[in-house]
Amino acid sequence: MHPDVQKLLAVQVDDVLLYDLEDRLASLQPRLAALEKERGKVSAQLDRGRESIAAEEARHRDVMLKVEANRALVERSQRAYESVTSPKEANAAIAQLEQTKRMVDDSERDAAQVQGRINELRHHVADLEGMLAEVETRQAATRTELETEKQAIDAEIVAARAKREASALLVPRAIISKYDRVRLRKRSDSVFPLRGTSCSACDTAIPTQRRSVMASSGALEMCEGCGVLLYAAE
């Protein structure tokens, strides 16, 4: 076997290891996504609950301003009633006073209803906060385990890439470039030996002249059947 081919095969071993590590890293993502989906569902409900409280509190402030304004009207109506000097004015003042008192009652009732909704929402938010804390506590060990595993794989990938880069430097640039174009497309073993007169990956027959060049020079040829790179083993 030609020395350049031997060196290229060493690079391929490094690449296959990298593919395996990258696949292991990718396999963690669905598990992390499932944890986040569970947590996110409760978290989203909690956010909506808090937003609802904020909206109701703003509404309550507006209603209380209305209550205060109506109370001020009652006071003015009361003073107007106390200052009347004729029965006709008294009747009009009493009607005005009664109307403003009804306005106060209505606005206070609205304020009480809004406050009731706020209280209910606060209880609901408290329940959701408890649920979120329970989910986070239950997930903590699994998240730590996955993060530890991720960090370990990341470290292995860094080491494997460094080894691969060192191995690739030993292979002629033309050969490694040709190999990289194939392996990036296939993401698996990309270099195979001839098996007799055929490609050992797909059994496509290789013309005699091409086999002779491969055997004499150590050249790599692309299989027209499956697109892998072929070399003469002997």
C-alpha positions in Angstrom: 0.0 0.0 0.0 1.3 3.4 -0.9 2.5 5.4 2.2 0.2 8.4 1.3 -2.8 6.1 1.3 -1.8 4.7 4.7 -1.6 8.2 6.1 -5.0 9.1 4.6 -6.5 6.0 6.1 -5.2 7.2 9.5 -7.0 10.5 8.9 -10.2 8.6 8.0 -10.0 6.8 11.4 -9.8 10.1 13.1 -12.8 11.5 11.1 -14.9 8.4 11.9 -14.2 9.0 15.6 -15.2 12.6 15.2 -18.4 11.7 13.5 -19.2 9.4 16.4 -18.5 12.1 19.0 -20.5 14.7 17.1 -23.4 12.2 16.8 -23.2 11.6 20.6 -23.3 15.3 21.2 -26.3 15.8 18.9 -28.1 13.0 20.7 -28.2 15.1 23.8 -30.2 17.8 22.2 -33.5 16.1 22.1 -33.2 15.2 25.8 -32.4 18.8 26.7 -35.2 20.0 24.4 -37.7 17.7 26.2 -36.7 19.1 29.6 -36.9 22.7 28.3 -40.3 22.0 26.8 -41.7 20.8 30.1 -40.2 23.7 32.0 -41.2 26.2 29.3 -44.8 25.1 29.4 -45.1 26.0 33.1 -42.9 29.1 32.7 -45.1 30.4 29.9 -48.2 30.0 32.0 -46.5 31.8 34.9 -45.5 34.7 32.6 -49.1 35.0 31.3 -50.4 34.9 34.9 -48.0 37.7 35.9 -49.0 39.7 32.9 -52.7 39.3 33.8 -52.0 40.5 37.3 -50.2 43.6 36.0 -53.1 44.3 33.6 -55.7 43.9 36.4 -53.7 46.0 38.8 -53.6 48.8 36.2 -57.3 48.5 35.8 -57.8 48.6 39.5 -55.8 51.8 39.7 -58.0 53.4 37.1 -61.2 52.2 38.9 -59.9 53.6 42.2 -59.3 57.0 40.5 -62.9 56.9 39.4 -64.0 56.0 42.9 -62.1 59.0 44.3 -63.6 61.3 41.7 -67.1 60.1 42.4 -66.6 60.6 46.2 -65.5 64.1 45.5 -68.7 64.6 43.5 -70.7 63.3 46.5 -69.0 65.8 48.8 -69.8 68.6 46.4 -73.4 67.5 46.0 -73.7 67.2 49.8 -72.4 70.8 50.3 -74.8 72.0 47.5 -77.7 70.3 49.3 -76.8 71.9 52.6 -76.8 75.4 51.0 -80.1 75.3 49.2 -82.8 77.8 50.2 -85.9 76.6 48.4 -87.8 73.3 48.1 -87.2 73.2 44.4 -83.5 73.6 44.8 -83.6 71.0 47.6 -85.3 68.4 45.3 -82.7 69.0 42.6 -79.8 68.8 45.1 -81.2 65.5 46.6 -81.5 64.0 43.1 -77.9 65.0 42.3 -76.7 63.7 45.7 -78.4 60.3 45.2 -77.0 60.0 41.6 -73.4 60.7 42.8 -73.8 58.2 45.6 -75.0 55.5 43.1 -71.9 56.4 41.0 -69.7 55.8 44.0 -71.4 52.5 44.8 -71.0 51.3 41.2 -67.3 52.3 41.0 -66.6 50.7 44.4 -68.4 47.5 43.2 -66.2 47.5 40.1 -63.1 48.0 42.2 -64.0 45.1 44.5 -64.6 42.9 41.4 -61.2 43.8 40.0 -59.5 43.2 43.3 -61.2 39.8 43.5 -59.8 38.9 40.1 -56.4 40.1 41.3 -56.5 37.9 44.4 -57.5 34.8 42.3 -54.7 35.5 39.9 -52.2 35.8 42.7 -53.2 32.5 44.1 -52.9 31.0 40.6 -49.5 32.5 40.1 -48.4 31.2 43.5 -49.5 27.7 42.4 -47.6 28.0 39.1 -44.5 29.2 40.9 -44.6 26.1 43.1 -45.1 23.9 40.0 -42.1 25.6 38.3 -39.9 25.1 41.4 -41.0 21.4 41.5 -40.1 20.9 37.8 -36.7 22.6 38.2 -35.9 20.6 41.3 -36.9 17.3 39.6 -34.9 18.2 36.4 -31.8 19.5 38.2 -30.0 16.1 38.5 -30.8 15.2 34.8 -29.7 18.6 33.6 -26.4 18.4 35.6 -25.8 14.9 34.2 -26.4 16.0 30.6 -24.3 19.1 31.0 -21.4 17.0 32.5 -21.8 14.6 29.6 -21.8 17.5 27.1 -18.7 19.0 28.5 -16.9 15.6 28.4 -17.8 15.1 24.8 -16.8 18.7 23.9 -13.4 18.0 25.4 -13.1 14.7 23.5 -14.0 16.5 20.3 -11.4 19.2 20.8 -8.7 16.5 21.3 -10.0 14.5 18.4 -9.9 17.5 16.1 -6.4 18.3 17.1 -5.3 14.8 16.4 -7.1 14.8 13.1 -5.5 18.1 12.0 -2.0 16.7 12.9 -2.7 13.5 10.9 -4.0 15.5 7.9 -0.8 17.6 7.7 1.1 14.4 6.8 -1.1 13.8 3.7 -0.3 15.7 0.5 -2.6 18.7 0.0 -4.1 17.4 -3.3 -5.0 14.1 -1.7 -6.5 15.5 1.5 -8.5 18.1 -0.5 -10.0 15.4 -2.7 -10.8 13.3 0.3 -12.4 16.2 2.2 -14.8 16.9 -0.7 -16.0 13.3 -0.6 -16.1 12.8 3.2 -18.1 16.0 3.8 -20.7 14.8 1.4 -20.9 11.2 2.8 -20.0 11.8 6.4 -18.8 8.2 6.8 -16.0 6.0 5.5 -15.0 7.5 2.2 -11.9 5.5 1.3 -12.1 1.8 0.3 -9.7 -0.7 -1.2 -10.3 -2.4 -4.5 -11.6 -5.9 -4.1 -10.3 -7.8 -7.0 -11.4 -5.8 -10.0 -14.3 -4.0 -8.2 -15.1 -1.4 -5.7 -15.4 -3.0 -2.3 -18.1 -0.6 -1.2 -20.6 -1.3 -4.1 -19.0 -3.9 -6.3 -18.9 -1.6 -9.4 -16.2 -2.9 -11.8 -13.2 -0.7 -12.3 -11.5 -0.6 -15.7 -8.2 -2.3 -16.0 -6.3 0.8 -17.0 -7.5 2.7 -13.9 -6.6 -0.2 -11.7 -3.1 -0.4 -13.2 -2.5 3.3 -12.5 -3.7 2.9 -8.9 -1.5 0.0 -8.3 1.6 1.6 -9.8 1.3 5.1 -8.4 -0.8 4.8 -5.3 -3.3 7.2 -6.9 -6.9 7.4 -5.6 -9.8 7.0 -8.0 -13.4 7.9 -7.5 -15.9 5.0 -7.9 -18.4 5.9 -10.6 -21.0 3.8 -8.8 -21.1 5.1 -5.2 -18.7 8.0 -5.3 -16.1 6.7 -2.7 -12.4 7.0 -3.2 -10.6 3.7 -4.1 -7.0 2.6 -3.7 -5.1 -0.5 -4.6 -4.5 -2.4 -1.4 -1.7 -4.5 -2.9 
